[in-house]
Amino acid sequence: MNSNQTNCCGGASRWVTVLAVAACVLGGGYYAWRAVSVANAAPPQAGTSSDSSRVERGKYLVTIVGCNDCHTPFKMTDKGPAPDMDRMLSGHPEQMKLPPVPKPQGPWIWGGAATNTAFYGPWGVSYSANLTPDKNTGLGIWTEEMFVGAIRTGKHWGQPGARPIQPPMPWPFYSKMSDEDLKSIWAYLRTIPPVRNAVPDYVTPE
């Protein structure tokens, strides 16, 4: 979510539909972690706007819609790959330098890094953004209006003319959330520990 390149993949919504679920699955350990996380997420009441209730509901929504699946780097555990919660929602690790994208062969036309934070396909190479409130590398200088606008429009910074948010980010589905839900997610993201992590820029396809 860092450059001003245009999206060369006209069927972005189609790719989002295919990739939103598939790109998140790396192994059995993930299923176990995901099941426990969702089971432990208690659904707070919607429709309230106090700071504490918004944060509580935002945490619930971030858990059940799977933000950690792609925005928290995976690490290998004794039960398989699972999100590294010490780097929660910090995006693709800046120190992880990736080799050139492999050439697509047959039906295999997209793929992802072992951390589940970098993806390649017909749209180019996209990296999961840093959603922590770090002011230099995360959402620290964003406003609530910018965040809601980005999810509603699929545009970086929520600004007309800015580059599209790339797959596999399922923003077309998240854009259907209510204003209260999006504001609750924003409120929660402001409370998590900031992580200084400069995510690489999106790369257009060759």
PEKA-V726382 format. One record per residue. PSI is psi in degrees with one decimal (none if undefined). BURIAL is I if it has 16 or more other ideal C-beta (glycine too) atoms within 10 Angstrom, else O. Layout:
{{PSI:BURIAL} {PSI:BURIAL}}
//
This chain:
{{36.5:I} {-13.9:O} {-179.6:O} {25.0:O} {152.2:O} {158.8:O} {121.6:I} {4.9:O} {98.3:I} {-31.2:O} {49.7:O} {-42.0:I} {-37.5:O} {-43.1:O} {-39.5:I} {-43.4:I} {-44.7:I} {-39.9:O} {-23.6:I} {-38.3:I} {-46.9:O} {-37.7:O} {-15.8:I} {-11.3:I} {115.7:O} {-13.9:I} {177.9:O} {-34.2:O} {-34.0:I} {-45.1:I} {-42.8:O} {-45.4:O} {-44.0:I} {-42.7:I} {-42.0:O} {-42.9:O} {-46.6:I} {-38.7:O} {-31.8:O} {-4.1:O} {106.3:O} {132.2:O} {105.6:O} {166.0:I} {137.6:O} {166.3:O} {3.8:O} {154.7:O} {9.0:O} {153.2:O} {-46.6:O} {-41.2:O} {-35.0:I} {-44.4:I} {-44.1:I} {-46.6:I} {-36.3:I} {-41.3:I} {-42.2:I} {-46.3:I} {-42.2:I} {-36.5:I} {-49.0:I} {-24.5:O} {-2.1:O} {31.5:I} {-37.5:I} {-21.9:I} {-35.4:I} {-22.1:I} {-8.6:I} {121.3:I} {140.0:I} {150.8:I} {158.4:O} {132.6:O} {176.2:O} {-10.7:O} {11.8:O} {-176.5:O} {140.5:I} {151.6:I} {137.9:I} {97.9:I} {-8.8:O} {-18.6:O} {36.8:I} {123.9:I} {24.9:I} {-0.6:I} {-169.2:I} {129.5:I} {126.1:I} {-28.0:O} {-8.8:O} {98.4:O} {124.1:O} {147.2:O} {173.0:O} {149.2:O} {131.7:I} {152.2:O} {137.8:O} {141.7:O} {124.5:O} {-131.7:O} {-7.3:O} {92.6:O} {1.4:O} {161.8:I} {178.6:O} {159.8:I} {163.5:I} {-26.8:O} {-8.5:I} {32.9:I} {-0.9:I} {138.5:I} {144.8:I} {153.3:I} {-164.7:I} {-20.4:O} {-10.6:I} {-146.5:I} {123.3:I} {149.0:I} {138.3:I} {132.9:I} {157.4:I} {111.8:I} {3.6:I} {163.5:I} {24.0:I} {132.0:I} {-25.5:O} {-31.9:O} {-6.1:I} {-141.4:I} {17.9:I} {-33.1:O} {0.8:O} {159.0:I} {165.7:O} {-41.6:O} {-41.0:O} {-42.2:I} {-49.1:I} {-41.2:I} {-38.7:I} {-42.6:I} {-37.0:I} {-38.4:I} {-16.6:I} {24.7:I} {138.4:I} {135.9:I} {-1.0:I} {24.4:I} {134.6:O} {137.8:O} {-14.6:O} {163.5:I} {149.0:I} {149.5:I} {129.4:I} {159.4:I} {155.9:I} {17.4:I} {116.9:I} {50.3:I} {-30.9:I} {-30.9:O} {-43.8:O} {-26.7:I} {-15.0:O} {-4.8:O} {156.1:I} {161.5:O} {-40.1:O} {-40.1:O} {-45.4:I} {-38.6:I} {-31.7:I} {-42.1:I} {-43.8:I} {-44.1:I} {-40.9:I} {-43.6:I} {-27.1:I} {-14.0:I} {-10.4:O} {159.0:I} {131.5:O} {139.2:I} {122.3:I} {108.1:O} {108.5:I} {105.3:I} {138.8:I} {157.8:I} {152.6:O} {142.3:I} {125.3:I} {155.1:O} {152.5:O} {none:O}}
//
